[in-house]
């Protein structure tokens, strides 16, 4: 069993930066693929970024490529999402997820956090 707890959300001005954290329980954190997803009001949950177990492979949605960076610290059981050059359309609830498959498909993840709200103001 893996439990995920996101933190770091809040209000940020457009163009600003914010870093989200996702702390995981469980001794097998280092073997999991970690992903970030987001859901804006009235929209479906969408993929943001994924990172494989070692941190050596990453993949990003086109909408965040070049602005967001996913990373992990296996010693701290934590995955991060550094968000730069924020835009109003980045406003959403952000979720981290853990799974055994390196994928952007949300249904293939096994564990989810409760989400953290990020709001970008103009």
LUMMAR-160648 format. One record per residue (C-alpha): residue in three letters; z, x, y. Coordinates in pm, whole numbers, plus 32768, in hexadecimal, padded with zeros to 4 digits. Layout:
REM LUMMAR-160648
alaZXY
...
//
This chain:
REM LUMMAR-160648
unk800080008000
unk7FAA8077815D
unk80377FEC829F
unk7F88802F83E7
unk801D800F8543
unk7F4580388678
unk7FC8809C87CD
unk7F4A8115891C
unk7E987FDF8995
unk7EB57F5D8AF6
unk7E017F2C8C3C
unk7D1480388CB8
unk7C1D80428DD4
unk7AAD80628D8C
unk7A4F81CE8D67
unk7BAC822B8CF9
unk7C2D82B18BB1
unk7D1C82368AA9
unk7D8682B38956
unk7DE481CB883C
unk7EB882388718
unk7EDA81A785BE
unk8005821384F3
unk7FED81E3837D
unk80F581CF8272
unk80BF824D8113
unk80A083A6807E
unk7F2C83818036
unk7EBD836881A1
unk7DF684A78182
unk7D12840D807D
unk7CAD82D98147
unk7B7E829C821E
unk7BF6821B836F
unk7B3881328452
unk7B60808E85A3
unk7ADB7F3285EB
unk7AFB7E498712
unk7AE67CD9875D
unk7A9E7C4C88B2
unk7AF57AE4890C
unk7A0079F3886F
unk794D7B0387AD
unk794F7B85864C
unk7A087CBE85ED
unk79247DEA8616
unk79217F4E859C
unk797E8064868E
unk79AB81AB85CE
unk79F882388476
unk7A8783828400
unk7A8D8402829E
unk7BC3848381EC
unk7B9E85EC825F
unk7B2F859F83C0
unk79EA86548384
unk79078525839B
unk78FD842584AF
unk781C8305850B
unk781A82318645
unk778C80EB86BC
unk7673812287B3
unk7739806F88BF
unk784C817888BD
unk779282B08853
unk77D083CB8944
unk78FA831B89E2
unk79EF82E888C3
unk7A7883EA87CF
unk7B2A83A38688
unk7C1084A885F4
unk7D3084C38502
unk7E64859184C2
unk7EB585778352
unk7FFE862D8381
unk806D85148469
unk7FC583FA83A6
unk7F19839484E7
unk7DB783478554
unk7D4F834086C1
unk7C4082A68793
unk7C04835788DD
unk7B4A827089C6
unk7AA883008AFD
unk79C682698C05
unk7A4D81108BBB
unk79787FE08C0A
unk79D87E768C37
unk79237E208AF6
unk7A197F008A3C
unk7B267DFA8A77
unk7B997D868920
unk7CAA7D91881E
unk7C847ED98765
unk7CDB7EF485F5
unk7CF8801E8512
unk7CA77FFE83A4
unk7CC780CF8269
unk7BE780CF813B
unk7B57819E8024
unk79EC81818094
unk794F823981B7
unk78AC810D825C
unk7881803F8398
unk789F7EF982D5
unk79EB7E528321
unk7A007D9081DB
unk7A107ED58117
unk7B577F4281B6
unk7C987EFD80F9
unk7DA57F0D8202
unk7DB57EA1836D
unk7EA17ECB848F
unk7F137DAF856D
unk7E3B7E1C8691
unk7E7C7E9287F2
unk7DEB7DF5892C
unk7D177EC88A13
unk7CA87E358B5F
unk7BB87EE18C4A
unk7BBB7E718DB3
unk7AA87EA98EAE
//
